[in-house]
Amino acid sequence: MKKPLSPPDISQVLSRLSADEIIHAMQAQEGPLVEGRYLHWDELRHRGPPEGLDHETWWAMVRTARQAQLRSLPLVDTHGSPIRFSMPEPVLRHLSPIDKGAAGEILFPEQVANSSDRDRYIVNSLIEEAITSSQLEGACTTRVVAEEMLREGRDPEDRGELMIFNNYRAMEWVREHKNKPLTPELLLDLHRIVTEGTLETPEDAGRLRKRDDVRVVDHRDQIVLHQPPLASELPERVEWLCAFANGSEEDEPFVPPVLRAILLHFMIGYDHPFVDGNGRAARALFYWSMARQGYWLMEYLSISHIIKRAPSKYARAFLYCETDRNDTTYFILHQLRVIREAIDSLHHYLARKSKEQQDTEKRLRGSRAFRGQLNHRQLALLSHALKHPGYDYLIEGHQRSHDVSYATARSDLLKLADAGLLDKTKRGRAWVFIVPEDLSRRIEDVAE
């Protein structure tokens, strides 16, 4: 992608203006926003300026208004200048619903309110995040194949599948370590899990990079978009990062918990402390921080699923920060929008699943033989099966999807097969349960 243009030096712009011109410019542009948006110079220069202003003067007024709101973090760029952030109106507007939705109470539909269903949704989100986060960094495995691998527990067969498998393990790692403070050793452990078996030099998994030839490059024209810090600086920078990650709301400057998680994500991308896998590690660390700070709903959400819809916006949000004097507000706003979209997607998903389950229950309610006999796992499977004729279910896959014992999963599938709702066959030594092409008719027959 094309690197955004760096903004003009506002001190030089202001030095050309008289006092009266500055007063007029301040009256023409009040505050840090343009039509409610936190625009970068590369966006602003394509818009029509207020009457009587040229683009550079307009930018100088916007930047001056922002300057008063920017706060310095205990983190620095490659030149020792502080990483900064602000909380303009759009940030505050995003934070409120995220705090209510991700850390407060979400109203789950009655049909999916029990703990077993919630566990299933967590498994689904772990799978979704594992797949899309890996695809963002080049994994070519299709979603169908990747999901089948994770649900059935088979071994990965190529690098793409291994990236996804590792990412799934990393998301499980987040759940297991969310109550622990971040240490350099813990960060290296996370990176080892993310990259194990996928690097040209296996020893690079779980260790900081030793070389300075790692850079972010536009592969179309080989333009360097970002040059990370020297390898010799990384041990100290990781210590700073861990201290920031473990900070509290009493620290100064005050950093809201969601912003702390987003800034950790940003700094891994900025420092690029590893030879490869920085993006996957950064997103996993974001999840760790959100979970550690009580945002429990994040276990049900996939941010990479949203990012994957517009990866160029994700990359541009990083570059806007670096080209505008370490102002991370651009990246913060991008990620807040991603989280909001992910929460909305979850609500739509829950509503759809609730309706599907109700429809399936309605179709089966007329069956005397099965009235009250099908559990929520079997109903969920039938809802999925109605849309996927010919689909294969394995006991291990059903077990993983619902986080139940092997015996419980086996019993679920055998009862459905005995009822004629699934076809049972042997494949090698394992039982396979296949969705019949006429499942809808069979359900109607059972319900009569």
N, C-alpha and C positions, 0 to 999 in steps of 0.2 A: 504494500500500500504506500501511497505517497505520504511523506512526512509532513505534518502540518507546519506552516510558516510560524516562526517565532514572532511574538509581538514586537512592535517598535519600542524603543527605550523611552519611557514616558518623561524622564527628566529632560531629555533632549527636546521632546515635543513641547513641554511646558516652558522651556527656556525661550522658545520662539514666540510665545504669546504675551500680550500685554495684560495688565491686571484686569482691565475691562473685558478683554476677550475670555479670560479664565472665568470671570463671574458669569458671563453669558453662557459659556459652555457648561458650567455647573448647574445653571438653571435649566438648560436644555436636556441634560442627562442627569437625573437624580437617582442615586443608588447604584448597586452592583449588578442589577438585572436589566436585560433588554426584553421588553414584552414578557416579563415573568421568567425568562430563561437565563441561565448562567453560561453565556456564550464565550467561546474562545475567539481570539483574534482571527483565526483562520475561517471562522463562520461569520463573525461580525463584519469583516471587510467586504463581504458580498451583499450586505444589506444596505439599504438607503439610510444615511445618517440623519439626525435631526437637522432641521433647517438652520443654516448658518454655520454648520460644522463640517469639517472634512473627516475622513475615517480615522486618521491618527489622533486628532483632537478628541473625537468621540471615544476612542479607546482609552486615551489618557484619563478621561473623566470616569469611565467604568473601572479602570484599574485603581485609580485613587480611592474610589468608594470601597473597593474590595480590600485595599491595603489595611484599612482601619479594622476590618473584621477578621483578618487572617491570624491564626494562632500557630506558633512554632511548636513542633513536637521534639522529643528527645531522640530524634533520628535525623541523619544528615545525608546529603547527596555525595557524589564522588568528589566534590570540591570543598566539602565541609559546611556547606550552607544548609540551614534547617529545612526539613520537610514540613510543609504547612497545610492547614486546612481551615475551612470556615463553615459556618452553619447559616447560610442565607435562608430565606423563606421556603424555597422548594425542599431543602433538606429537612426542615422542621415539619413540613406537611407530609413528607414520606415517613418520618420516624414515628409519628403518632400511631397510624394504623398498623405499622409493623410491630410496635411495642404491644399493642392490644391483641394483634392476631397471632404473633409468634411466641410471645412470652406469657400472654394471658390465657383466657379460655376460648377455645374454638367450639362452636356448636356442631358437633358431629351429628349427622342424621341418626335417628333412633336405630335404624337397621345396621349401622356400622359402628355403634357406640361401644360394643364390648371389646375387651382387651385382645381377644384373638384376632378380630378384624383389624384392629389398630396395628398389631404386629405384622399382619399381611401387608398393610399399606407401607409400613416402614421397609419391609423387604423389597417391595416394588420400587420405592424411592431410592434405596441403595443400589439396586440394579440399574435404574434409569441414570443416576448420577455417574456410576461407574462406566457405563457405556458412552454417554455423551461427553464426559470429561476427557476420556481417552480419544474419542473421535475428533475433538477439538485439536488434539496434538498429533493427528495423523493415523490413528488406528483405522484400518479399512474394513474391518469386520462388520457385516450387516447387523442391524439390531436384532433381527429374528434369530440368527445364528448365535450371537452373543448371549441373548436371553436364555436360549435353550442350554448353552454351556453352563451358565451360572445356576439355573434352576435344577439341572440334572446332576451338577457336580462333576462333570467330566473334565479331564485335563485339557488345558489350552493346547492348540495344535500349531499356532504360528505366533509371530510377534504381536500382531494386532489383538489376538485373543488374550495373549499374556498381559498386555497393557490393561485390558479391561478387567481381567481376573485380579491383577494387582490392585487396581483402583477399588474393586469391590472389597478386597481385604483391607485397604486403607480406610474406607468408610466404616468398616467394622472396628478398626483400630480407634477411630474417633470416638465411637460409642464407649469403648473400653477405657479410654484414657481421658475422658472429658473432665474428670474431677482432679486431675493431676496438673501441677504447674508445668509450664513449658521450660525445658532445658535444652541446651545444644544437643545432648545425647538423645533426647526424645525426638527432636526435629530430624536428626540423622536416621533414627529408627523409622520414622514415617517415610523419609525419602527412600530408604532401602526397600520398604514394602512396595512403594509405588513403582520402582524401577527394576526390581530383581529379575534377572534373566533377559532384560530388554536392551542393555547397553553394549556398545562395541567393546568396551573395557569393563568386565564384570566388577572389578575392584572399585569402580566409580560409584557403585550403588551404596548409599549410606555414608558418603564422605563428601566434604566440601571440595569444590574443584581446585585443582592445583595449577591450572593454566590460565592465561589471560587472553586466549584466542576465542573465548566464548562471547558472542555478541548477537544481538537481535538484528536480523538482516531481512530486507525485502527480497525474496528469492527471484522476483521477476527481473529486477535490474541491479541486484546486489548492493543496493544502498543500505548503509548501516543506519538503522533506526534508533538503536540504543546501545551504548557501550557501558556495561556494568562495572562495578568497582573492581580494583585489583584483587587477585586471589589472596595476596598477603594480608589484606584488610578484612577478609571475611570472618575469621574467628572472633575479632572484636565486634564486628557489626552484628553477628549472630547473637552475641551476648546482649547487645543493646536491644535487639529484636525480642529476645526472651524476656528481658526486664519490662519492655513495653507490653508484651502479651500478658504478663502476669500483673499488670497494673490494676488499680482500683479506681472507683469513681471519686475518691478523695484526692487523687493525684492532680497536679497542675501541669498543663492545662486540663480542664475537664474534657474527657472524651467519652461520649455516650457509648455504651457497650456495642451497639451495632456498628458504629463507626470504627471502633477499635478492631473488630473482626475484619472489616473491609480494608483498613489500613495495613493489617498484617498481610492480607492477600496482595495488596499493592506492593509492599516492600519486598516480598519474595520475588515478585516479578521484576522489581527494580534491581535488587542485588544479584539476581540470578546466581545463587550460591552453589548451584550444582551444574554438572556438565549437561544433564538433560533431566526432563521431568519436573522442571520448575513450576510450570503452570498447574500440573496435577497436584503437586505438593502444596502450592499456594491455595488452591480451592479446598483441599482437604483441611488445611490449617484454618481457613475461614470457618468451616463447619465445626472444627474443634473449639474455636473461640466462641462461636455462637452457643454451642451446647454448654460450654463451661460457664457462660454467663446467664444461663437459665432460659434460653430461647429454644424450648423443647420442640416446637413445631418444625424446626429446621430438619429434624429427622425424617419428616414426611415430604420434604421439598427437594427438587433438583434445580440448582441454579444453572448448571451447564446445559440443561435442556433448553433454557431460555436463551443463554448466551449463544448457543449453536445456531439459533435462528438468524442472528446478525453478528457474526464474529468480527467483522470489520469495525463495528461500533465499540466492541470490547477492546480491540487493539488501539483504536483511536483515543479512547478514554485514557489509556496509559500515556500515550504520546502528548496529549494536551497538557498533562501535568508537567512532564519534563520540559516541554517547550515554553511553559509559562511559569518559570521560577518556582518549581516544586509545589505548585498549588494543586493539591490532590482533590479539591472539591469536585473537579470534573469526574474523576473516577468514582468518588463517593456517590454522586448523583446517578451515575450509570448503574452502579451496583444496587442502590436503593430501588431503582425502577425494576431491576431484575428480580429482587426479592419480592416486591409487590406483585409482579406478574406471576411469580411462582406460587405465592399464596392464593391469588385468584384462580390459578390453574388447579390447585388442590381443591378449592371449594367446588369448582365445576366438576372435577373428577369424582368427588364424594357424592355430589347430587346425582351424577349419571349412574354411578355404581349402586346407589340406593334405589334408583328407579329400576335398574336392571334386576336387582334382587327381588324387588316387589313384584315385577312382572313374572319372574320365574316362580316365585312363591304362589302367585295367583294361578298360574297354569298347572301347578302341582297340587293345589289345595283340594281339588276335586277328587284326588285319588284316595280311596279308603285305605289302601295298603300302605301309603306313604304319608298320610296325614300326621304331621308332627314328628315324622321319623327322620327327615333329612335335616342335617345340621347346617350351620351357616357356611362351613367350608365346602360342603357338597353343593349347596345352592350357588356359591360363588363360582365353583368349577363349571356348573351347568350354564351359568350366565356367559362365561367365557366360551364354553364349548359350542353354544348356539351360534356364535359368530365365527367359529373356526372348525368347520367340518373337515374330518380327516386328521385333525391334530392328535399327536401322541402325548399321553400323560404317563410319566413314570412315578413310581412310589416315592423315589428320592426327590423328584421335582416337586411333588405335592407336599412332601415333608418340609422342604426348604421354603416354599412359598408361604406356608402357614406357621412355620416354626413349631411343629409338633413332633412327636416321636414317630419312629418308623412304623411301629405297630398301629398307631392311630391313623397314619396316612394310608397304610395298607388296607385297613378296615374300611375307610371311606371309599376307596376305589373299588374294592371287591363288592361292596353293597350296591354301588351304582352299576357294576357289571352284572351282578345277579338280577338286578331289576330290569336289565335290557337297555339301560341308558348309555352304556359304553360297551364296546366290543373288546374282549380280553384275548390276548394272544401272547405267545412266548417269542422273545427275540434273544437268542443265545440262552443265557440262564436267567434273564430278567423278564418279568411280566410287563407287558405294554398294554395300555388301555387307550383305545382309539375311538375318536368321536365318529359315530356313524353319520353318513350323508343325510339320513332321514331322522335325525335326532328330534327335530321339532314335532314330526308326526308321532314318534315314539312317546314323547312327553304327553302329547294329547291323548294317545291310547292309554297311557298309564293313568291319566287324570280322569278318564271316563268312568 
